[in-house]
Amino acid sequence: MCQAQEEYGGCDPPRRRPRVSCAQKCMKCKEASPVLVIRVGDAFCKACFREYFVHKFRAMLGKNRAIYPGEKVLLALSGGPASSSMLRQVQEGLSRETAKKLRFIPGIIYIDEGAVYGQSLAEREETLLQMETILQASGFPYHLAHLEEVFDLPSSILQRVPHNPAGPRNSYKEAVEGFICQQRREEGGGPSLPERQIQEKLAEVSLRDAPGMEGLAAPEARLLAAVRAEQLIRLFGSVKTLTAKEELLQTLRNHLILHTARAQGYSKVMMGDSCTRLAVKLLTNLSLGRGASLAMDTGFSDDRHGDVVVVRPMREYSAKEIAFYNHLFGVPTVFTPALGTKALEKASIHRVIERFLYGLQAEFPSTVSTVYRTGEKLSATPGDAGPAAEPERCLLCLCALDTNVEDGSALQAILVSEQLSQQKLPAASPAGRGCCPGAEEQRGCCMNTTAPGADARASFLPLLCYGCRLTIKDTTCLESLPLYVRSEAERRKRRAAMKLEIQEFLLEDEAVTPGES
């Protein structure tokens, strides 16, 4: 029971965080004065912080062993802090002064999304000029693309391509040892094989890698670009919610990056997702019903496309560490507005989750790391089954469909509720006729409650996972989707109909029990 004179301490003010004093020293070298505190008690000087930052990047690549020597890797650069810091790490890793050099061949892609954000042509050209200055200074081959180019993509971009059988057949250790032996056999102190390949690629950089010189000079190209931009604006104008717009933008961006990687021969794509961004993404995807694909959406490696693997080497860095590194070592960044810029706090699920997580992080500094470490324990479904067991994949995100569930599940209950809510109304008159005698089949009659385009939407949704279904449901006009999406949907529908017709003639593999030979 409560005591009259008992002290609870509930009204005491919160304790202040410890600050760095002048007498405190760097936690690593124990000599220099610290310039920043990453976590409580983790104070670093400038030199030790740089060493710590570089080592974490190298350790992430070396621990996962996903990139083989001589592979072509495409860096997805947005101009933001995380991707710009990733570019700086690759630059330093490939420099001649580095003790342990990176052994892959880099390239860069930047996608202009100004048409979606409502920027004028002058603002978009200014941003492109700033980005091109950074790309040229990197010394790597680069590719400038516009988001409206998704309307020219082939439908094969939505098909999973098996892993290249001609790829590295040796283990990672054997590949590295062979690379080192080849380096030692180089005579005359000339550049090693990857360095020569990089120099050859740099020599190949021409106007085709930076579209906008010759193409924009032609009136036909300018007219086509204006038409594509208008189509893109119409597409995002048909999406009702900001949450669906952000999901659609991410999907189209990934498609364009994948197409560029396949067209230019890149086998890996590096994304600049930080630990903070992945923690927000994990909770957001859970809220959007994408829990089945969390391991691929937030893990280090994402091989849903087969021939092109997405890697995230910046996933161990917090946003605070990246911001301090860019500030201390002068990493150039370019600010571009986003769909959520100047939006209300609760305008989208992404904004709500971000605000919620950042608010907790301000009071409890281990919030982001706890969410991130929880996501690290997730793993994708093992793909050790044969080729015949290849799962059906979502039309947009190419993840395995999570809608083939048993009766009694939560998803099944949602689908039944939707079907019941979309049933036609009962007859309004005793004769069974509506308010429009003789016009029961016409659109707008009280007896015909089917919305325009409902049939096309009903046949389109079974091709999508649950998360992508929510995005398409918030899209009012499916005709505004790019042609490659609609054509691939029609192809899958035809194949499903054909399979249904010949189903009784197909031979199914019988399950073999362990005791049978």
N, C-alpha and C positions, 0 to 999 in steps of 0.2 A: 504494500500500500504506500501511498505518498506520505512523505514526512514533511512536517511544516517547516523544519529548518534544514531540509536537505538541499544541497547545491547540485543542480543538474548541468550547468555550464552550457545550456542551449542557446543563450543569448550572447555568448562570447563572439567577438569579431573573428573572421577567418584569418588564419595565419598567413603572413606574407611569404612570398617565395624568396629563397636566399638569392642575394645578388653577388656579383663578382666583386671582390675587394681588390685593392691595389696590391696587397701582399700575397694574393693567391697566384699560383704558378700553373703552367700548362700541365695537365694530367699525364701527358705522355713523355715529354722531354724533361719536365721538372725544373726548367731553367727560365724559359721566356715567359713574358706576361701574356695571359690569354686575351683574345680579342672577341671571343664569342663563347656562349654556353649552349651546347646542343640539347642536353637534358640536364636535370638537376644534378650538379656535381661534375658534369662532363665539360670541363673548360679546356679549350684548345687555343694554341697560338696559331698564327697564320700558316707557318710552314708545316706544322703537324696536322692541321686541318686539311691542307691540300693533299698530304700524303695519305691521310685517312680516307678522303673522298675518292682519290684515284684507286687506292687498293680495293675499296668496296666494289667499284665497277669491274676491275679485273677479276676479282674473286667470284663475282656473279657469273661472268662468262666462263671462267675456268671450272667452276663447280658443276655447272650444268652440261658443259661440253656439247653444246648444240651447234656451234659454228666450226666447220672444218677449215683447215688452211686452204687458201685459194678460192673460197666460196665468195659469190657476189651477194652483198648485203645492201638492201635499200633502207636508208634512214628516212623515216617519216618526220619531216620538220614542219612544225606549225608556227614557229617564231616565238613560242612561249618559253617560260623559264626552263621547264623540264627537258623539252626536246633540244633547246639550244645548249644546255649543259651536256646532254648526251653527245651532241656533235663535237663539243670541245674535247670530251674524253676520247672520242675516236680519233680526232686530229692529233692529240698528244700521244695516243697509243701507236700511231703509224709514223711518228716522226723518227728521224735518224738517231736522235739523242736518247731515245727511250731504251732502257736496258732489256725489258721483255716486251717486244713489239707485238701488236695485234697482227694476225696473219690473214685477214680477209680483205676483199676488194670492195670498198664502200661506194655507194651512190646516194643521192639525195633526191627526194621529191617534196615539192611544196604545192598545195592545192589552194587556189584562190576561191574563197567562199563568200566573197563580197556581195554577190547577187542575192544570196539568201538573207544576209544581214541588212539589206537595204542601202548599201553604200553606193555612192555615185561613181561614174567612170573615173573621175579625177581622183577620188579617194582610193579606188582600187589600183589605179596606175601608180599612185604614190606608195602604197603598200608593196606592190610588186617590185618597185625600184629599190626599196629598202631591203627586201628579201633577196633580190638578185645581187646586191652588194655583198651581203653576208655569204651567199652561196658561192660567188666567185672568189671571195677571200679564202674559202675553205680549200680550194684546189681540187675538189672532187667533182666527178660528173654529176650534173643535176638536171632535173626535169621539172618544168613548170607546167601545171595543169590547172584547168578551171573546172569547178564542180559541174557546170552545165554540160561538160563533155560526157557525163553519164548517159545522156540520151543517144550517144553514138556507140555505146558498148555492145559487144556481141552477147548473145544469150548463153554462150558457153561459160561466161564468167560465173554463172549460177550452178555450174556442174563441178563436182569434186573430181579432181584429177589425181590418179594414183601417184605414189612416190616415184621419182625418176629411178628406173632400175640401173641406169648408168652412173648413178651418184657414187659417193664414197662407199666402197665395200669393206675397207679395213676399219678397224676400231679407231677411236679417237687417239689413243696412245700411239698406235702404229703410224697414223697419219702425221702426227706431230714429229715423231722420230724421223720419218722419211723426209719431212720438210727441213728439219735441222741438218740432216746429212746432206741434203741437196744444197743448203746454204754453205756448208763447209767446203763443198766441191767447187763452189764458184771461184773462178780464178780472176786475178787482177783487181780484186777488191771492188768489182762492179756491183750494181744493185742486185738484190736477190730476185727470185722469180716473181713473187707478188708485187714487189716494187716496180719491176719492169711492166707487169700487167697494169698496174695503176697508171704508170706514165703513158702507156699505150691508150688507156681509156681516156686520160686527160687530153691526149692528142686528138681523140675522136670527138671531143666536145665541139659541137657546131651549133648552127642556128636551129637545128631540129630538136636539140635538147632544151631549148628555151623558146617555145612557140610564142609568137607575138611580133616577130620582126617582119618576116615576109607575109605571114598569114593575115595579120591585121592590116597590112598595106593594101590588100586586095579588097575591093568593094564587096565581092561575093562573100568573102570570109567574114567581113564585118557584119554583113546582113545575117549570115548564118549564126554568128555569135549572139546577135541581138535576139534572134528568134529562139535560140536555145535558152538564153537568159529569161525570156518571157515565159517559156515553158516551165522553167524551174520555179519562177515566182508563182505561176499558176498552180503548180504542184503543191508548194508549201502553203499557198493560200487556201487550198481545199482541205487542209488539216486543221481540225478544230482546236486542239489543245497544244500547249507548249510542250508538254511531256512527249506527245507523239511526234512533234516536229523535231525535237532533239534526238529521239530514237531513229527517225527516218534519216536525218542528216548524218548520223554516225554510220548507218547502213550504207548509204550512197558513197560516203567517203571511203569506207573499207572496200567497196567494189572498185572504185577508181584506183586505189592503191594496188589492189590485187591485179587489176588489168595491166597497170604499168609494170609491175614486177614480172608478170608472165611475158609481156611483150619484149622487155629488155633483158630477160634471162636471169633475173635475180631469184635465188632460192630461199632467201631469208628476208624478213622485213622487221626492222627495229622500231618499236614504239616507245615514246617517252613517258609512259604512265608511271607516276611516282607512287610511293606508298600511301600518301594521303589521298590521291585520286583513286587508287584502287580500293581503299576502304570505303569511300563514298560510293564507288561503282558497285561494290559488293552488296551494300545495303539497298541501293537503288534497284539493282536487278532482282533482289529478293522481293521488293515491293511490287515490281512489274511482272512477277511470275516467271522469271528466267532462272529459277534455282537449278534446273537441270543442266544448264550450261555454265554455271559459275566457275567451275574448274578451268574451263578454256577462256572465259572472259577475264579472269583475274590472275591466272597462273603465269609462270615464266614463259611457257611454250604453248602455242595454239596451232594445232595441225589440222584444223577442220577442212582446210582447202586442199590438203594432200601434197601437192608439189611445192607450195609456198608456205613456209612456217613463220608465224609471227612470234617474235621474242620481245620480252620486256626487261631489258637490263637495268632500268632505273627504278625497279619496284622496291628496292631496299632503302631508297632515299625518301626522307620526309620533305614536305614543301619548304620547311624552315631551312633545312640543310642546303637545298638547291638555291634558295634565295640568297643565303649568305655566301655561297660559293660564287654565284654570278656577280654579286656585289664586290666581293674582295678581289676577284681576278678579272673583272671587266669583260664578262661574257655578254656579247650584244644580243638583245632581244627586240622583237617587234610586237607591239600591242595591236591586236585586232579585236573588234567587238564580237560578242557571241550572241546567240539567240536569247539568252537569259540576261543580257546586259540591261541594266536599268529596269528590270522586271520586278514585280512585287515579290515579297518574301515567299508567298505560297502560290506562286504562279505555276509551278510544275513540281512533280515529285522529286526531280533532281535538286531543285532549289531547297525544298523542305529538308531532304536528307542531308544536304551539304550544310545548311544552317544548323540543323540539329547536331551533327557530328562536330562541327567547329565549335559550337557552344560548349559541348562536353569537353572537348580538347582544351579549351581555355581554363576550365576548372580542374580537370583531371588529365594531366599530360600524357598518360599512357592509354588514352582511349583509342587513338588511331592505330597504334601498334597492336593493341589487343584485338581489334577487329581484323586487322591485316593478318596477324598470326593465326586467327581462327580460319580465315580463308585459305591459308597455306595448307591446312589439313585436308582440304577437299581434293578429290582426284576424279579424273574423267573415267567413264566406263571403259574397262580394258578392251582393247580392240584385237584380242587374240583369236577371235572367231574367223572362220574362213571367209572368202570373198562372197559366198552365197548368203552369208548372214549380214551383209552390209545394210545398216538401218536406213530407213527413209529419212531424208533431210529436209529441213525447212527451206522454203523457196527463197527467202531473203537473207537469213543469217547463216544458213548451211549447217546449223546444229541438228543433231538427231531429234526427230519429232518426239515431243513429250506428251502428245495428245492421245496416243493409243493406250488408254488406261482401262482397267477393269470396271465393271459396274459397282456402284457404291462408293466410288472415290469422290473427292471434292470437285474435281473437274467435271465428272459426269453429272453431278448435281447442278453445276452451273449451266451446263449445256441443256439439261432438261428444263431448267427454269427459263432459259432463253427461248426454247421451242414453245413452251406453254404461253409465254408472253407475246409471241408473234402469231398465235393462231387467229384465224378470221373471226369476226364478230358474228353472233347468231343473226338469223333473219329478222328484219325489222317489221315486216308486215305479216299478217296471217297467211297470205298467199305465198309467202316465201320469197317475195320480191323486195328489192330495196327501194330507195327513193327515186331511182331512175329506171322505170319499166323499159325492158328491152335493151338495157345498156349495162347488163351485169358484167360484161367482159371488158368494159371500157375503163380506162384509168381514171380514178377519181370517184367512181361510184362507191356507195357505201357498202356494197357487197364485195368489192375488191379492195382489200386493205394492204395489198402488197406494194411496198415502196418502190420507186423507180431504181432499177439496178440491183434490187434485192436478190434476184436469181443469180446474177453474175457474182455478187459478193458471197452468196451461199456456196457456190462452187469453187470460189477462190480461197476461202478460209481453211478448208481441210488440208491445203498444201502448206500451211504455216504452223509454227510452234505457238504456244499459248501467248508468249510475250509479243510476237509479231502480229498475232491476231488482234491484240488490243490496239496496236498502231494502225492497222488497216481499218478497224472499226471506227476510228476517229477520222478517217479520210472519207470525205463526202463523195468524191468522184474517182473511181478506179481508172477511168480513161486517161487521167493526167499522169499516171505512172509511166516510167520509161518503157519504150517498146520492148527492150530485152527482157524485162520482168514479165510483161503480158505474153510474149511469145513463148517463153519457157513455161509459163503456167499452162498455156494451151497444149504444149507438147506433153507435159506430165498428165494432163487430163486425158489426152488421146491414148497414151500408153496405159493409163489405169482402166479406161474403157475397153481397150483391146485385151488386156489381161483378164478382165472380168468375163469377156465373151469366151475365151479359150481356157477358162479356169478348170473346167471339168476334164480337159485333155492333158493337163500338165501333170508331170510326175513329181511327187514330193519325196525328198530324202527322208528315209526312215531313221529314227533315232537308234543308235547302236548302244546297247548296254555294255558296261565294262567287262562283263563275263563272256560276251560273244566275241568271236574272232572275225 
